[in-house]
């Protein structure tokens, strides 16, 4: 028996390849099919099933393409409705994969169709559960994403409590928990950096499983939830209704464009110029009106949060050699309309004598001397800001920046910072494209600012929410 977790850090997502006696199953695959096909080919196995724990909202799954390429059956749990061929498992239904068995446990709460898959080994012993977004390491799935009609987040949280206590917690303590996500995912609020654990440890240490009643559980899991990213609903729809084949998306996006062709394509299609270089490189020079979302941060989630239209044509500026990776990572979250990339990277644009813009940056030490003469914008999350922030700074979280630009005074210098510099450059690029010229990015963010010991830092709230 083989169980392999394929973890993708950008999305904090775990897919799983399971194999026994020449047959294989894949659980919650990402959109690209090559990794799963390669493993099956290497082991001379046939992919028999593609199990989906639920309709994912934070990424586009590869279930349809993988099934078409292998003949595998797509399996969802009860209540799932799809426009493509799939098997809707009954609660308790079992599936054979070689010498092992996979049993569907209906665990609604995160969504109505959410299903946990219990792997029973060759000896008939409960070995592992693949919990999707029902149970994470250190957390449980948020119950506010699948609200429909009269169904409320409280109703779903109650269902989640019942699912955990009736279907999962009665299982043996040595059963291994394999969740769909880890720390960094927006599908939960308290996930561990660990990507697997025993069920016994989760029974003892997961805060949500410590609740003494359903009411206490509901209060605990609903407290502190942030607004879901805007692209979640559209990704869930694509997973439910289908999407264009990944091979066609990659072919369209992986087109090299000379500076002249790039400029013409942007003008003709109205494409957004997305520059995925690291923030320090972007600041030195970029194509006017381009947006910087660095490939080496939480790229896909930030694209989803900041580009509202998944059908938006996108023209790419990437480090040389990372063009294909960029197109793929966009496709993972449903952005299928890349029209090509700047051949030779940004340096080819410069060599062609095209117009270039830049963003001023200052060190934390320079910021300490100058910030009182301008406006300080902190683009971190509200909870980060509340914990500690520069005195008199304004908190405009990056994911809400588009809705609050009118609050920023264009006449004064605007100093922008986040925790370390990634988000502040994203914000600065957006503001620059919207006509803000007096922008200064603070290198190193709050971490560097604190180290100067020259800037007053304060807290908004204490641990219990009282001002301090």
C-alpha positions, 0 to 999 in steps of 0.5 A, a space after each residue: 500500500 502506498 499513500 503519498 501526500 502531494 502538498 502545494 505550499 502556495 495554496 496550502 493544499 494537500 492532494 493524495 495518491 493512494 495505490 494498492 496491487 496495481 490500482 490507484 486512487 487520487 483524492 482532491 487533485 490539483 488542476 494539473 494532471 501530470 504528477 498523478 499520471 506520472 506516479 501511476 505510470 512509474 508504478 504501472 498502476 491504473 487510476 481507478 477513482 478520483 475522490 472529491 471530498 467536496 466542491 472546493 472553493 479555493 482552487 480548481 480541482 483536476 478531477 475532470 481532466 484526470 478522469 478523461 485521461 485515465 477513465 477513472 470514476 469521479 466520486 463525490 459524497 451525498 448531495 453533490 450535483 454535477 453537470 459531468 459524469 460522476 458517482 455520488 456515494 452513499 454514506 457508508 459505501 465502500 470502494 475497492 482499490 487493489 487490496 484496500 478499501 475506501 469507505 465514504 463517511 458523509 460529514 456535512 458542515 463545511 458544505 452539504 456534500 462534504 465527505 470524509 474517506 476512511 481507508 481500511 488496509 489489507 488487514 481490515 484495520 482502519 488506517 487513515 481518514 482523508 478529511 477534506 475541509 471537515 477536519 484540519 490539523 488544529 482546526 475544522 472547516 469554516 461553516 460559512 461558505 455554503 449558505 443557501 436559502 434558509 440555511 445559515 452558518 449556525 445550521 452548518 456549524 451544527 451539522 459539522 459538530 454532528 459529523 465530527 462527533 458521529 462519524 470521525 471521533 468514534 474512530 480509533 486514536 491511531 487513525 491518521 488524519 490527512 486533511 486538504 489544507 494546512 496553515 495559510 489556507 483561508 478555509 480555516 482560521 487556526 490550522 497547524 503548519 503540520 500537514 498530518 497527525 493522529 486522530 488521538 492527538 486531534 481529540 486532545 489538542 484541537 480546540 474545536 474538538 474540546 467543546 463540551 456542547 454543540 452550542 459551545 462548538 458553534 460559538 467557537 468555530 464561528 468566532 473570528 471568521 474573516 470574509 471569504 475571498 471573492 473568487 471562492 464562489 466562482 471556483 466552487 462553480 467551476 468544480 461543480 459545472 466543469 471547465 476548459 481542459 488544462 492543456 488548452 489553457 497552458 497552450 494559450 498562456 504559454 506564448 512568448 511575445 516580443 515587447 512590441 507584440 506584448 504592448 499591442 496585445 495589451 492594447 487590443 485585449 485590455 489585458 491586465 499586466 501582471 508582474 510576478 517578480 519579487 518586490 525589490 526587482 519590481 520597485 526598481 522598474 516596471 511597465 506602467 500600470 502593471 500590478 505586482 503579485 510576487 510568485 514567491 509569496 501566496 501568489 494564487 490566493 492574492 490573485 484571487 482576492 485582488 482580480 475580481 473577474 476570472 475571465 480578465 485577460 492577463 499579460 504576464 511579466 515573469 522571471 525568465 524560465 518561470 513563464 509556464 509555472 506562472 500560467 499553471 498557478 493562475 489556472 489552479 485558481 481559475 484564471 484561464 485567460 492568460 494571453 502570453 508573456 513578455 519574452 526575455 522578461 522585463 529587461 527586454 522591455 527596457 532594451 526596447 526603449 519602452 516607457 518604465 515606471 518605478 516605486 520609491 522605497 525606503 529602509 526602516 531607518 529612513 522611515 523612522 526619520 520621515 514618516 511623521 511628514 506623511 500618511 502611514 498605511 498598514 495593509 496587514 490584516 486587522 488582527 495583525 494591526 490590532 496586535 501592534 502597529 505604528 502609532 497613528 497608522 491607518 489600517 487598510 487591509 490589502 484584500 479591501 484596498 480597492 474599496 478604500 482608496 478614496 480614504 487616502 490623501 493623495 497630497 501627502 507622502 504615503 508610506 506603505 508597509 505590511 509585515 515583511 514587504 510582499 503585501 505592501 508592494 502589491 498595494 503600492 502597485 495597485 495604488 500607482 496604477 490608480 494614479 497615486 504618485 506620492 508613494 513610498 514602500 517601507 522595506 522589510 515592513 513591520 519587522 524591520 520597523 520594530 528593529 529600529 526602536 525609533 518608531 512608536 508602536 502601539 496595540 489597539 486591543 488587549 487579549 480580551 478586546 479591551 483597549 490598551 
